[in-house]
Amino acid sequence: MKAVVCTKYGPPEVLQIENIEKPVPKNNEVLVTVYATTVTAADYKVRSFDVPKSFWLPARLMLGLRKPRKSILGMELSGEIESVGKDVTLFKKGDKIFAATLQTFGAYAEYKCLPEDGPIALKPTNTTYEEAAAIPIGARTAFHYLKKIGDVKPGQKVLIYGASGSVGTYAVQLAKYFGAEVTGVCSTSNLGLVKSIGADKVIDYTTVDFIENFETYDIIFTTVDKCPFRACKNALSINGTYLNIGRPIPSLQMIWMSLISRKKIAVGKNSPETAEVLIFLKNLVELGLLKPVVDRSYTLDQIVEAHRYAGKGHKKGNVVISVNQFKENQT
């Protein structure tokens, strides 16, 4: 089969297309024909080894010393089940699915084996494969932080910094679904997008005094680690919660704030590797209450170009990669 292999850490050009052996599912696994995957922030950060200096050594030990230990990147996918292991009972051949592959990577390939009890579910019936592939990481992360950690409630005020990215666009929609008043922070060109997906207010971070527009919020959710923590701390309510997916560990200032106040801090938290949240998100999508935002689509052969674009940090929603060509109606 054809797969994209990350030969070493570096720029997008380190990604090479190679022919490798097609996997065979174990007894508890399904073999998926991959129709679409994405370029997540985690993908291009692993490829380029873009990690904080203080986390350099632990990251090298975890990811690989000289090159990624898991050489085939790709952390979410959609596709069709081609075959199942003899002990599989939850899925059958021909099922159309979407799944997260954050723990094992490997979605940048024409086929991928997945355990049936992992984060895999039937794809929403009203989405294309490209749209479905863009749900498992961004939407699941947004849900985990906002609901499982932040416990967002109706009437609360939520600020989402980086509201136009993958996690951000889902966070805006989910916070609105849970009844919050949502303020989105993004660049000038994305103000209309963030407003269109449900934000009550939008703030342009390119203006010199954008922080002065901050009110007081019950939850501040930063999807990119670029908003000064001092500003976020001052804008939190007395019992407010600060959520940051861009940092692996809290800073000393964050730790100190959590010790001397009733404000809460949550950084570097991954969602459980189960299907529960994917099924919940699937239902929201089918009800028209949640919609993936796709910025650009590329083919597998254009993976270098796709990574180059996503790595600039200005994508709107998701960058999608088409892998195998499907022959049937997508839905």
Phi, psi and omega in degrees: 000163178270137179213155175263121183250131176270106189281336179190172175285141179159201182289175182307332183294348178286350177278121182235138177274127181227160173263122181232173183290136177290133182288158178241128183292142173284178185302327183258016185244160171245147175260122184252130167280113186280121177263329181206151174217190183219171169251099178274167175300324179297323179299307184283339175284323174294314180302315183269353186054053179269088180229156176302145182303323181292343182253009187301305184295310178302323180292319178297318180294326183280316187270331184138137187289310185255336178204164180303128179298323175261097193285342177259110181280193182103112190244005173203155184202167167222157181173201183230139181286122180271323179203163181228152174290164188293340181261002183285131180235343186276337184225163178221166178303135179096348178296137177266121190230167167223153189201155172262141179233034186300323183283323185254347188058205171094007182281347178278056182206161182287338179220149181212133175268137181225142174290139185294336182265013178271192180284075181222138182208163174298136184287154177302138184288341184255020177240156170282169176297322180298316179293317181297324180295337184271005183267315195301326182268302184299311183290320180294321178295314179300316179298315184298314181290314185288317187262309185287324181261307183283339181050051182301139184233159177304137177089347179287155177260125184238130174253128178243112180266124188089044189284352184257359178275190182297301179297320183298315181295325176287323181297319178301311183293319182289320178299320176295319179300323181277005172092013182276161169268119192250130171247124180254139177247127182202185179276169183305316185292344184253004181301317180296319179299310183296323176294321184292336181265008169124355181297136178285325179222153176228144179236132180270111183287351180280350176282147186300321186254032187299329181294332179293344178277352179294136174262216173247131187236149175282327178224131170243119184243109179258119181269349172226138188275063183234353179271126181307128182298326179303317180293319180294318180300317182289336182268359179276143174292170184305320179253025185289165181237130178255122182242131182218115180270354185271352181246135177285329180221154180287151175282168178299323179296321178293317179298317181298317180298319181292337180276326187258359181220177178268004178285145185252151181234136174217117177225156173060037182255126177262146178284154180300145181273065178229172183272352188306309183289324178300320179294319177299314180295320177304315181295320178298317180297315182293335177275357180079017183262354180212133183223129175293141175255118180251121180278298182222154176239140179229166172267168179300325179293344180258024186299324179297314179297320180296317179293323180296318180292311182297325182292345177289343175080018182240015183291148177262107182075246191234149171253122189250146177241122173277131185252273175276152175271125180274150185254342184256172174301133188295328185260000000 
